Amino acid sequence: MEEPRRKRTREEYEQGLPGYHDPTAGIGGAAPAQSALTLRLVLAAFGLVFCLVAGILWLATDLPAWPAVLLFVFAAVAIVDLVVVARRKLRGEPG
C-alpha cells in the first residue's frame, strides 16, 4: 500500500523536490530552472476574460449559439486552472 502523503513545507519546495533532475545543472553555469506558475496564472486570467467577453458578444449576434457555449466551457477550464495555480503558489511553490 501507498503511504499517506504529508503536506510539503515551503523549505522543501525551495530546496527542490525528491526525484527532481536538472540535466543542465553545472553546464556553463546554467541557472536553475524556474517554474512558470506566474505565467500560467496570467495566461489563465487572460483566457478567462477573453472567453467570457467573446462568448457574450457571440450571443449578441444572430449566429448559432454553440460557439458561445464552447467559449464558456473554455472559460470554466480557465477558472479551474486559476484555482489550481493559485493554490500551488499559496502553498509556497516557486514560480
SULWOWO-V328169 format. One record per pair of residues at least 24 apart in sequence whose ideal C-beta (glycine too) atoms are under 6 Angstrom apart, sorted by sequence separation. I is the first residue (numbers start at 1). J is the second residue. If there is no record, write none. Layout:
# SULWOWO-V328169
i & j
I & J
I & J
This chain:
# SULWOWO-V328169
i & j
51 & 75
48 & 75
48 & 78
47 & 78
44 & 78
44 & 81
44 & 82
41 & 85
40 & 85
37 & 85
37 & 88
37 & 89
38 & 95
37 & 95
35 & 94
35 & 95
34 & 95
13 & 92
13 & 93
10 & 92
